[in-house]
Each structure stands twice: as C-alpha cells, then as structure tokens.
Amino acid sequence: MKVAVLSGAGISTASGIPDFRGPNGLWRKFPDYEKLVTYDYYMSDPEIRRRSWLFRSENPAWTAEPNAGHRALVDLANAGVDVWIITQNVDRLHQRAGSPPDRVLELHGNMFETVCTQCGARSTTREAIDRVHAGESDPRCRKCGGILKTATVMFGEFLDQHVLEQAVKVSRECDVFIAVGTSLQVHPAASLVQYAVASGARLIIVNAEPTPYDDLADEVIREPISEALPRLVARLTSGERS
C-alpha cells in the first residue's frame, strides 16, 4: 500500500503553532500578517522586512515538538507502508518526528534556512535573526549585498517546480490519500486531491472545518488530529477500512 499525506497547519496546532484560517489563526489575530509573507511587499519595503524578521524570531516553531499526529505517520511507515508526506508547513516537525527527509516534500519550503534573492547563497535563519537582534534591521547577503529572505515560498512566488512535480507523481500513484489539517483552499496544493481521486485513490480528509473536497472523500474525520491520526493509522495497518 502506498499512502500520500498532504499536511497543513492544522497538524501542528497541537504542538503550539497557530494555523492560518482557524478561529485563533494568524489571519484573524494579525490582520496585516499577509504583508509580512508577500513577496512584493517584502522586497519593496525595508520596514516590512524588519517586521518580518522580528515576527519570525518569535515563531513558536523554534521550540515546538512533534505531536502524536506527526508521530503516527512515522508509525505508519515503520509498519511497512510506503508513506510519502507532502507538507504545506515550514516547521520541519515531520522530519523531527522521524519521517525520512527524502520522503517529505516541502511544498512551501522551510523557515530554518535563508536564501539571497540576488545570488542564491544560503545561510541559516538563526544567523539572520541574530544579526537583527544585534542591530541590523535589514540584514543583507554577506556575499553580494542582496536582500535576504527565509527559504519559504511567499505569496507571489512560484513553488519549486521539481518538488511540485514529485508531489503530483506521488498523488497519482498512491492507493490512499490523506489530507490532514489543511483547508484545501490553497492551490496548487489542493489540486493534489483531484490527481489522487482521478487515479482511483481512496480519499480521507482529517480537518476541523469543512473543505471544498469533502464530497469527494471516502471518509471525513472532524476529531482533533493528534487523536484521530493515531486511530486512523491503527486502522490502516490492521487492514480495517472503516
């Protein structure tokens, strides 16, 4: 059995990382948050860059630990299931839980690396944040002086084509597709559901709120993810379907 898992912010909320669209999500608590993660705003306004670095320095993902949902997917792989994780998250909690890095496709990049928008040089986000705390409000690339940004895909940027192609391939080849903790409103990630269903995969959606693809699902689970995923994994490994 080959299982593809599309994970969104909801899988990490039990680890203390807020989601985006939920009742306590970032969009509601910080109405101008979107500007901090939008490429055009970021590139054109040094003040937005300063605020963005400070906001990222306070991200709870720096100290968050994987929860039972992340670990359940590791258990699924350890049971001999061919598991691929396609994640919209940038927190790397899947890898920290024990999922092999080469089986985790990061659609939106990660928050722990920094890239120069001019020469492409990479460094660590921690180094950039340390420079901000030391007094540099807008740290620049040490090699060429270009603007630095985290290695996350901001609004207005294209996804890495190679990663997206891998995700599409995995979705088309899987037997079971699990969408967990994602509103399935952001494309092209949400379109992976359609690739999977069109190829005959069984679709399971685990999310607190309704999604546009619930009608396509073989099963919709509304329970808390850190409780629902371990139970779902136990059923999948035992061969039980419902």
Buried (B, 14 or more C-beta within 10 A) or exposed (E): BBBBBBBBBBBBBBBEBBBBBBEEBBEEEEEEBBBBBBBEBBBEBEEBBBBBBBBBBEBEBBEBEBBBBBBBBBBBBEBEBBBBBBBBBBBBBBBEBBBEEEBBBBBBBBBBBBBBBBEEBEBEBEEBBEBBEEEEEBBBBEEEEBBBBBBBBBBEBEBBEEBBEBBBBBBBBBBBBBBBBBBBEBEEBBBBBEBBBEEEBBBBBBBBEEBEBBEBBBBBBEEBBBBBBBEBBBBBBEEEEE
